[in-house]
Amino acid sequence: MTYNPNNCFQTFKSDISQISLPKKFTFPFVYEPHKIALVAAKELENNINESNWEHNFYDNRPDLTPLGKMFGVLVVQNENKELGYLSAFSGKMGESVLIEPFVPPVFDRLTEKSYFLKEQDILNEMNAKVIELENNSDYLSWKSLYENEKVYSQNIIFKEKEFIKKSKAKRAQLKKNKLIDTEIKALNNQSISEQLRLKRLKRFWRKRIEYIQEKISEFENQISLIKKKRKETSNNLQKRLFSEYKFLNYNNEWESLWNIFKNTPTNTPPSGAGECCAPKLLQFAYLNKFKPIALAEFWWGISPNSIIRKHKHFYPACKGKCQPILGHMLKGLNIDSNPLLSEVKPLGDIEILFQDKYIIVINKPSGLLSVPGKELKDSVELRLTERFKSEFTPKLLHRLDMATSGVMIFAKTKRAHKNLQKQFLSRKIKKKYIALLDGELNNNKGEIELPLRVDLENRPYQMVCYEHGKPAHTKYEVIEVRNGKTLVHFYPITGRTHQLRVHASHKKGLNTPILGDILYGKRDERLYLHAEKISFLHPIENKEMSFSIEAKF
């Protein structure tokens, strides 16, 4: 079936007459989907359920690998003031990029007879030649011979050295007897002869190994030259692709992918940049004179192994790939402000639980940063510094996420700070958290060990990574179940960023996010995570101390 882009604009099947349109466009990196976008998403979900694409979103088809996918909807208004919506999927659907009614990619590199495919064929030929050379029977035989001869020569030379060693010992024993000059000369000549024979043996095997190495190098030099040429070809193709891969914005201005990423920390676009839903949707809207009204993106299908994605949950646009692109594409469009900066209202004030000459223990409210951020400066550290500036400067020892409430310790002196730091590093400080999970658990207690690292393409999100992640260990126990929600105690053994939130939400953890977790679950009135208790040794007096504060949920 021929793809027709005119079918991408879809009118609503549902009654939307009572829904007021948003005054501003969605801030794509932190948002609550608007009602009109939720209706569009629901209609797209119905379309996905009724589809027969060659794609497996769930673990229910043995012939296809299960793979969830991000989908997006963009509510738009055409030049006749008619409302409708566009839909998109990230990347490819199986091996296809053109599927109705989804918008096409910004740059279709797979178009028949395109320069990309021609260059790709050249790269594929180079790859095939490398594979052919690497699997050449003569090359493999020389490599095998090299390994065998190397070991064999080492054994031969070792045995020769052992023989000389024993022979030397026998001569030394003989020389203890009274020998005439001719006998001594004969023994010395024997020693010289043995050393010469060892030198000849070493020279023979060195030349033989060098000869075999030369034969191997003939193949490896060919492979190296092809790989170098392949890298140059690939880099040139990428540069051309990035230069011709162009994006439009609301002001009708074009910019290439190459220029968009030129001033970012990486300087070059990451793999897959421009193939996410939001850029594809906005590009099609601008090209067809549609006015963007509201955006929403959701995950459909099985969860990935590393990052957290839940079926039907809405997610913001990624920062590593999309933030620079959308920074250009949203120019001229009246968009919502970042709700994390404009709507932050801490749920209460800082409460001092204890203080003496060396430490201060406080209860942090939800919605307040532990330390000043890049854009938002209000924080526990800043408030304490202002409040006690004539008495001491609070010294940070640990952090709680902005949305997490609970007990925190600050040191007042360098000596106290150094001592408590050691207690944190040696894991002598014990912490207990309480959380309300958005669902019910199968087990009443257990342990979670999932290594974590930052998602480099989507900070501040954390991801499970067995290769580069740091060990993260959490114990938990269920307190009670409330109306389908589970109240639990968490006991973090390690203290990684977002550890409890990821361990709760990840499919290999509890697979049940903390209620109100806008990063790894669903938004609510707050994040239902509270640092309930902390125990440690007083840094100066060395006595056991423990502080608790009940959660307000």
C-alpha positions as CSV (number, residue, x, y, z in Angstrom):
1,M,0.0,0.0,0.0
2,T,1.3,3.4,-1.0
3,Y,2.0,5.8,1.9
4,N,-0.1,9.0,1.8
5,P,1.0,11.8,4.1
6,N,-2.4,13.5,3.6
7,N,-3.9,10.9,5.9
8,C,-1.8,11.9,8.8
9,F,-4.2,14.6,10.0
10,Q,-6.9,12.8,12.0
11,T,-10.1,14.3,13.1
12,F,-11.4,13.4,16.6
13,K,-13.9,10.6,16.8
14,S,-14.6,11.6,20.4
15,D,-16.7,14.5,21.5
16,I,-14.3,17.3,22.4
17,S,-16.7,20.2,22.3
18,Q,-16.7,20.7,26.1
19,I,-12.9,20.7,26.3
20,S,-11.2,24.2,26.6
21,L,-8.0,24.4,24.6
22,P,-4.7,25.2,26.5
23,K,-3.6,28.8,26.3
24,K,0.0,27.8,25.8
25,F,1.8,24.9,24.1
26,T,3.1,22.0,26.3
27,F,6.5,22.4,27.9
28,P,7.8,19.1,26.5
29,F,10.3,18.2,29.3
30,V,7.9,18.4,32.3
31,Y,4.2,18.3,31.7
32,E,0.8,16.9,32.7
33,P,-1.0,15.9,29.5
34,H,-3.8,18.3,28.7
35,K,-7.3,16.8,28.4
36,I,-7.4,17.3,24.7
37,A,-4.1,15.4,24.3
38,L,-5.4,12.6,26.6
39,V,-8.3,12.2,24.2
40,A,-6.0,12.0,21.2
41,A,-3.7,9.5,23.0
42,K,-6.7,7.3,23.9
43,E,-7.8,7.2,20.2
44,L,-4.3,6.3,19.2
45,E,-4.2,3.5,21.8
46,N,-7.4,2.1,20.2
47,N,-5.7,2.3,16.8
48,I,-2.7,0.4,18.1
49,N,-4.9,-2.3,19.6
50,E,-6.6,-2.8,16.3
51,S,-3.4,-2.8,14.2
52,N,-1.8,-5.8,12.6
53,W,1.7,-4.4,12.2
54,E,4.7,-6.7,12.1
55,H,5.8,-5.6,15.5
56,N,5.7,-7.3,18.9
57,F,5.0,-4.8,21.7
58,Y,4.4,-7.6,24.3
59,D,6.0,-10.9,25.2
60,N,3.3,-12.9,23.4
61,R,4.8,-13.8,19.9
62,P,7.6,-16.4,19.8
63,D,8.3,-15.4,16.2
64,L,9.2,-11.8,17.1
65,T,11.4,-10.2,19.7
66,P,9.2,-8.2,22.2
67,L,10.0,-4.5,22.1
68,G,8.0,-1.7,23.6
69,K,7.9,1.7,21.8
70,M,7.3,5.4,22.5
71,F,4.3,6.9,20.7
72,G,3.3,10.6,20.6
73,V,0.3,12.7,19.7
74,L,0.2,16.3,18.7
75,V,-3.1,18.1,18.8
76,V,-3.1,20.7,15.9
77,Q,-5.4,23.2,14.2
78,N,-5.4,23.4,10.5
79,E,-5.7,26.6,8.4
80,N,-9.5,26.2,8.4
81,K,-9.4,26.3,12.3
82,E,-10.4,22.6,12.4
83,L,-9.0,20.6,15.3
84,G,-7.3,17.2,14.8
85,Y,-4.2,15.4,15.8
86,L,-1.1,13.9,14.4
87,S,0.6,10.7,15.7
88,A,4.1,9.4,15.5
89,F,6.3,6.6,16.8
90,S,10.0,6.8,17.7
91,G,12.6,5.3,15.3
92,K,11.3,2.5,13.1
93,M,8.4,0.1,13.3
94,G,10.1,-3.1,12.6
95,E,11.9,-2.2,9.4
96,S,9.4,0.5,8.3
97,V,9.3,4.2,8.8
98,L,6.3,5.0,6.6
99,I,3.1,3.7,8.2
100,E,-0.3,5.4,8.0
101,P,-1.6,7.4,9.8
102,F,1.8,8.2,11.5
103,V,3.8,11.2,10.3
104,P,6.9,10.5,8.2
105,P,10.4,10.9,9.5
106,V,12.0,14.3,9.3
107,F,14.6,13.0,6.9
108,D,13.9,9.7,5.2
109,R,17.3,8.2,4.7
110,L,15.7,5.0,3.5
111,T,14.2,6.5,0.3
112,E,14.9,4.3,-2.7
113,K,18.2,5.3,-4.6
114,S,19.1,7.8,-1.9
115,Y,22.8,8.7,-1.4
116,F,22.5,7.3,2.2
117,L,21.6,3.8,0.9
118,K,24.3,4.0,-1.8
119,E,26.9,4.9,0.8
120,Q,25.4,2.3,3.2
121,D,25.9,-0.3,0.4
122,I,29.6,0.7,0.2
123,L,29.9,0.4,4.0
124,N,28.3,-3.0,3.9
125,E,30.7,-4.1,1.2
126,M,33.6,-3.0,3.4
127,N,32.1,-4.8,6.4
128,A,31.7,-7.9,4.3
129,K,35.3,-7.7,3.1
130,V,36.6,-7.3,6.7
131,I,34.5,-10.3,7.8
132,E,35.8,-12.3,4.8
133,L,39.5,-11.5,5.6
134,E,39.0,-12.1,9.3
135,N,37.6,-15.6,8.5
136,N,40.1,-16.4,5.7
137,S,41.3,-20.0,6.2
138,D,45.0,-19.1,5.5
139,Y,44.8,-16.2,8.0
140,L,43.2,-18.4,10.6
141,S,45.8,-21.1,9.9
142,W,48.7,-18.7,10.3
143,K,47.2,-17.3,13.6
144,S,46.7,-20.8,14.9
145,L,50.3,-21.8,13.8
146,Y,51.6,-18.7,15.5
147,E,50.0,-19.6,18.9
148,N,51.1,-23.2,18.6
149,E,54.7,-22.5,17.5
150,K,55.0,-19.8,20.1
151,V,54.1,-22.2,22.9
152,Y,56.2,-25.0,21.3
153,S,59.3,-22.8,21.0
154,Q,59.0,-21.6,24.6
155,N,58.9,-25.2,25.7
156,I,61.9,-26.2,23.5
157,I,64.0,-23.3,24.8
158,F,62.9,-23.9,28.4
159,K,64.0,-27.6,28.1
160,E,67.3,-26.5,26.6
161,K,67.9,-24.1,29.4
162,E,67.1,-26.8,31.9
163,F,69.6,-29.2,30.2
164,I,72.3,-26.5,30.3
165,K,71.5,-25.8,34.0
166,K,71.9,-29.5,34.9
167,S,75.0,-29.8,32.7
168,K,76.6,-26.8,34.4
169,A,75.9,-28.4,37.8
170,K,77.6,-31.6,36.7
171,R,80.7,-29.6,35.5
172,A,80.8,-27.7,38.8
173,Q,80.8,-31.1,40.6
174,L,83.6,-32.4,38.4
175,K,85.7,-29.3,38.9
176,K,85.8,-30.0,42.6
177,N,88.1,-33.0,41.7
178,K,91.7,-32.5,40.7
179,L,91.6,-32.1,36.9
180,I,94.4,-31.6,34.4
181,D,94.3,-28.6,32.1
182,T,93.0,-30.6,29.1
183,E,90.0,-31.8,31.2
184,I,89.2,-28.3,32.4
185,K,89.5,-27.0,28.8
186,A,87.1,-29.7,27.6
187,L,84.5,-28.8,30.2
188,N,84.8,-25.1,29.3
189,N,84.4,-25.9,25.6
190,Q,81.4,-28.0,26.5
191,S,79.9,-24.9,28.2
192,I,80.6,-22.7,25.3
193,S,79.1,-25.2,22.9
194,E,75.9,-25.4,24.9
195,Q,75.6,-21.6,25.0
196,L,76.1,-21.4,21.2
197,R,73.6,-24.1,20.6
198,L,71.0,-22.2,22.8
199,K,71.7,-19.0,20.8
200,R,71.2,-20.8,17.5
201,L,68.0,-22.3,18.9
202,K,66.7,-18.9,20.0
203,R,67.6,-17.3,16.6
204,F,65.9,-20.1,14.7
205,W,62.6,-19.8,16.6
206,R,62.7,-16.0,16.6
207,K,63.1,-15.9,12.8
208,R,60.4,-18.6,12.4
209,I,57.9,-16.7,14.6
210,E,58.8,-13.4,12.8
211,Y,58.1,-15.1,9.5
212,I,54.7,-16.3,10.7
213,Q,54.0,-12.8,12.1
214,E,54.7,-11.3,8.7
215,K,52.2,-13.6,7.1
216,I,49.6,-12.6,9.7
217,S,50.4,-8.9,9.2
218,E,49.7,-9.2,5.5
219,F,46.1,-9.9,6.3
220,E,45.9,-7.6,9.3
221,N,47.3,-4.7,7.3
222,Q,44.6,-5.2,4.7
223,I,41.9,-5.4,7.4
224,S,43.3,-2.2,9.1
225,L,43.3,-0.3,5.8
226,I,39.7,-1.3,5.0
227,K,38.6,-0.4,8.6
228,K,40.3,3.0,8.3
229,K,38.6,3.7,5.0
230,R,35.3,2.5,6.4
231,K,35.6,4.9,9.4
232,E,36.4,7.8,7.0
233,T,33.4,6.9,4.8
234,S,31.1,6.6,7.8
235,N,32.3,9.9,9.3
236,N,31.8,11.7,5.9
237,L,28.3,10.1,5.5
238,Q,27.4,11.2,9.1
239,K,28.6,14.8,8.4
240,R,26.6,15.0,5.2
241,L,23.6,13.5,6.8
242,F,23.7,15.8,9.8
243,S,24.1,18.8,7.5
244,E,21.1,17.8,5.3
245,Y,19.0,16.7,8.2
246,K,17.1,20.0,8.8
247,F,14.4,21.1,11.2
248,L,11.8,23.9,10.9
249,N,10.5,26.0,13.7
250,Y,7.4,28.1,14.3
251,N,9.1,31.1,12.9
252,N,9.6,29.2,9.6
253,E,13.4,29.1,10.2
254,W,15.5,26.1,9.1
255,E,18.5,24.6,11.0
256,S,20.6,21.6,10.3
257,L,21.1,18.8,12.9
258,W,24.8,19.5,12.7
259,N,24.4,23.2,13.7
260,I,21.9,22.5,16.4
261,F,24.3,20.3,18.2
262,K,27.4,22.3,17.4
263,N,27.4,24.2,20.7
264,T,26.4,21.2,23.0
265,P,28.9,19.5,25.2
266,T,29.2,16.6,22.7
267,N,29.4,18.8,19.6
268,T,27.9,16.1,17.5
269,P,24.4,14.7,17.4
270,P,23.9,11.4,19.2
271,S,22.6,8.3,17.4
272,G,18.9,8.5,16.7
273,A,18.7,12.3,17.2
274,G,15.6,13.7,15.4
275,E,13.9,10.3,15.2
276,C,11.9,10.7,18.4
277,C,8.2,11.6,18.4
278,A,8.2,15.3,19.2
279,P,10.5,16.5,16.4
280,K,8.7,14.4,13.8
281,L,5.3,15.7,14.9
282,L,6.4,19.4,15.0
283,Q,8.2,19.1,11.7
284,F,5.1,17.7,9.9
285,A,2.9,20.3,11.6
286,Y,5.0,23.2,10.4
287,L,5.4,21.9,6.9
288,N,1.6,21.6,6.6
289,K,0.8,24.9,8.2
290,F,-0.8,23.3,11.3
291,K,-0.8,25.2,14.6
292,P,0.5,23.0,17.5
293,I,-1.9,23.0,20.4
294,A,-0.8,20.2,22.8
295,L,1.7,17.4,23.0
296,A,1.8,14.0,24.8
297,E,4.1,11.0,24.5
298,F,3.4,7.6,26.0
299,W,5.1,4.2,26.2
300,W,3.4,1.2,24.8
301,G,4.3,-2.4,25.5
302,I,7.0,-4.3,27.4
303,S,9.4,-2.4,29.6
304,P,13.1,-2.1,28.6
305,N,15.8,-3.8,30.7
306,S,17.7,-0.6,31.5
307,I,15.6,2.5,31.6
308,I,12.1,2.6,33.2
309,R,9.2,2.7,30.9
310,K,5.7,1.6,31.9
311,H,2.9,0.6,29.6
312,K,0.5,3.5,28.9
313,H,2.5,5.9,31.1
314,F,3.2,9.4,29.7
315,Y,6.8,10.6,29.5
316,P,8.6,13.9,28.7
317,A,10.8,14.4,25.7
318,C,14.3,13.1,26.2
319,K,17.0,15.7,27.0
320,G,20.1,14.3,25.3
321,K,18.5,13.9,21.8
322,C,15.5,16.2,21.9
323,Q,16.3,19.2,24.1
324,P,18.7,20.9,21.6
325,I,16.4,20.1,18.6
326,L,13.2,21.3,20.4
327,G,15.1,24.3,21.6
328,H,15.2,25.3,18.0
329,M,11.8,24.0,16.9
330,L,9.8,25.7,19.6
331,K,11.1,29.2,18.8
332,G,8.2,31.5,18.1
333,L,5.7,29.2,19.8
334,N,4.1,30.4,23.1
335,I,4.9,27.5,25.5
336,D,4.2,26.8,29.1
337,S,7.0,27.6,31.6
338,N,8.9,24.8,33.3
339,P,6.5,23.7,36.1
340,L,9.5,22.6,38.2
341,L,10.7,26.2,38.3
342,S,7.4,28.1,38.2
343,E,5.1,26.0,40.4
344,V,7.5,24.8,43.1
345,K,5.9,25.3,46.5
346,P,7.6,23.3,49.4
347,L,5.0,21.5,51.5
348,G,5.9,23.2,54.7
349,D,9.0,24.8,56.3
350,I,12.3,23.3,57.5
351,E,11.8,21.9,61.0
352,I,14.8,21.7,63.3
353,L,14.8,18.4,65.2
354,F,18.0,18.8,67.1
355,Q,21.2,20.9,67.3
356,D,24.2,21.3,69.5
357,K,27.7,22.8,68.9
358,Y,28.6,20.3,66.2
359,I,25.5,19.1,64.3
360,I,22.1,20.2,63.3
361,V,19.3,17.7,62.4
362,I,16.3,18.9,60.4
363,N,13.1,17.7,58.7
364,K,13.1,18.7,55.0
365,P,9.7,19.4,53.4
366,S,8.8,17.8,50.1
367,G,9.4,20.2,47.2
368,L,12.6,21.8,48.5
369,L,16.0,21.2,47.0
370,S,18.8,20.0,49.3
371,V,21.3,22.3,47.6
372,P,20.9,25.1,45.1
373,G,20.4,23.9,41.5
374,K,21.4,25.4,38.2
375,E,18.2,27.3,37.8
376,L,16.4,27.0,41.1
377,K,18.4,28.3,44.0
378,D,16.0,27.9,47.0
379,S,17.2,25.0,49.0
380,V,17.8,23.6,52.5
381,E,21.5,24.6,52.4
382,L,20.7,28.1,51.3
383,R,18.0,28.6,53.9
384,L,20.1,27.3,56.8
385,T,23.0,29.4,55.7
386,E,20.9,32.5,55.6
387,R,19.3,31.7,59.0
388,F,22.5,30.9,60.9
389,K,25.0,33.0,58.9
390,S,26.2,34.8,62.1
391,E,26.7,31.5,64.0
392,F,28.0,28.9,61.6
393,T,28.0,27.7,58.0
394,P,26.1,24.4,57.5
395,K,28.2,21.7,55.9
396,L,26.3,19.2,53.7
397,L,26.7,15.5,54.4
398,H,24.0,13.8,52.3
399,R,21.1,14.8,50.1
400,L,17.4,14.0,49.6
401,D,15.7,14.4,46.3
402,M,13.7,17.7,45.9
403,A,10.4,15.8,46.2
404,T,11.5,13.6,49.1
405,S,10.8,14.8,52.7
406,G,12.5,13.7,55.9
407,V,15.5,13.7,58.2
408,M,18.8,15.3,57.1
409,I,22.0,16.0,59.1
410,F,24.3,19.0,58.6
411,A,27.6,19.5,60.3
412,K,28.5,22.7,62.0
413,T,32.3,22.2,62.2
414,K,35.0,20.8,60.0
415,R,35.8,18.1,62.6
416,A,32.2,17.0,62.8
417,H,31.9,17.0,59.0
418,K,35.0,14.9,58.5
419,N,33.8,12.3,61.1
420,L,30.3,12.0,59.8
421,Q,31.6,11.8,56.2
422,K,33.6,8.7,57.3
423,Q,30.5,7.2,58.8
424,F,28.6,7.7,55.6
425,L,31.4,6.3,53.5
426,S,31.8,3.2,55.7
427,R,28.0,2.8,55.7
428,K,27.8,3.0,59.5
429,I,25.0,5.4,59.3
430,K,21.6,3.6,59.1
431,K,18.6,5.1,57.3
432,K,15.0,4.1,57.1
433,Y,12.5,5.5,54.6
434,I,8.8,5.0,54.3
435,A,7.1,5.0,50.9
436,L,3.6,4.5,49.5
437,L,3.8,2.4,46.3
438,D,1.3,2.7,43.5
439,G,0.2,-1.0,43.6
440,E,0.4,-4.2,45.6
441,L,3.5,-6.4,46.0
442,N,3.8,-10.2,45.9
443,N,6.4,-10.4,48.7
444,N,6.2,-8.9,52.2
445,K,10.0,-8.3,52.4
446,G,13.1,-8.8,50.4
447,E,16.2,-7.2,48.9
448,I,16.9,-5.5,45.6
449,E,20.4,-5.3,44.0
450,L,20.4,-3.4,40.7
451,P,23.5,-1.4,39.7
452,L,22.7,2.2,38.7
453,R,24.2,4.9,36.6
454,V,23.0,8.2,35.1
455,D,21.2,8.0,31.8
456,L,23.7,10.2,29.8
457,E,21.2,11.0,27.2
458,N,18.4,11.9,29.6
459,R,19.7,13.4,32.8
460,P,18.7,13.3,35.7
461,Y,17.2,9.9,35.0
462,Q,19.0,6.9,36.3
463,M,19.2,3.5,34.6
464,V,20.1,0.0,35.4
465,C,23.5,-0.9,33.9
466,Y,25.4,-4.1,34.8
467,E,28.5,-3.0,32.8
468,H,29.1,0.5,34.1
469,G,26.6,1.0,37.0
470,K,27.6,1.3,40.6
471,P,26.3,-1.3,43.0
472,A,23.0,-0.4,44.6
473,H,21.5,-2.4,47.4
474,T,18.1,-1.9,49.1
475,K,16.2,-3.9,51.7
476,Y,12.4,-3.5,52.1
477,E,9.5,-4.7,54.1
478,V,5.7,-4.2,53.7
479,I,3.9,-2.3,56.4
480,E,0.3,-2.5,55.1
481,V,-1.9,-2.3,52.0
482,R,-4.2,0.6,51.6
483,N,-6.8,0.6,48.8
484,G,-4.5,-1.1,46.3
485,K,-1.5,0.9,47.5
486,T,1.3,-0.6,49.5
487,L,3.1,1.2,52.4
488,V,6.7,-0.1,52.8
489,H,9.8,0.6,54.7
490,F,13.0,0.9,52.7
491,Y,16.5,0.4,54.2
492,P,19.1,1.6,51.7
493,I,22.5,-0.2,52.2
494,T,24.0,2.1,49.5
495,G,23.2,5.7,48.7
496,R,22.9,6.1,44.9
497,T,21.0,8.9,43.2
498,H,17.3,7.9,42.8
499,Q,18.1,4.5,44.2
500,L,14.8,3.8,46.0
501,R,12.8,5.3,43.2
502,V,14.4,3.2,40.5
503,H,14.5,0.0,42.7
504,A,10.8,0.4,43.3
505,S,9.8,1.1,39.7
506,H,12.1,-1.1,37.7
507,K,10.7,-4.4,36.4
508,K,13.6,-6.3,38.0
509,G,13.0,-4.5,41.3
510,L,9.5,-4.2,42.8
511,N,8.0,-3.2,39.4
512,T,5.7,-0.9,41.4
513,P,6.6,2.8,41.4
514,I,6.4,5.1,44.3
515,L,3.1,7.1,44.2
516,G,3.7,10.6,42.8
517,D,7.0,9.8,41.2
518,I,6.9,12.1,38.1
519,L,10.2,10.5,36.8
520,Y,9.6,6.8,37.2
521,G,5.8,6.6,37.8
522,K,2.8,8.9,37.7
523,R,2.3,12.4,39.0
524,D,0.3,12.9,42.2
525,E,0.0,15.7,44.8
526,R,3.6,14.8,46.0
527,L,6.2,12.1,45.9
528,Y,5.2,9.7,48.7
529,L,8.7,9.0,49.9
530,H,9.9,10.2,53.3
531,A,13.3,9.7,55.1
532,E,11.7,8.6,58.4
533,K,14.7,7.7,60.6
534,I,18.5,8.1,60.7
535,S,20.9,6.6,63.2
536,F,24.6,7.5,63.7
537,L,27.4,8.1,66.3
538,H,27.8,11.6,67.5
539,P,30.9,12.9,65.7
540,I,32.6,14.3,68.9
541,E,30.9,12.5,71.8
542,N,30.8,9.1,70.1
543,K,27.4,8.3,71.6
544,E,24.6,6.6,69.6
545,M,22.0,9.0,68.2
546,S,18.8,8.4,66.4
547,F,16.2,10.7,65.0
548,S,12.7,9.9,63.6
549,I,9.9,12.0,62.1
550,E,6.6,10.6,61.0
551,A,5.5,11.0,57.4
552,K,2.5,13.1,56.6
553,F,0.9,10.4,54.5
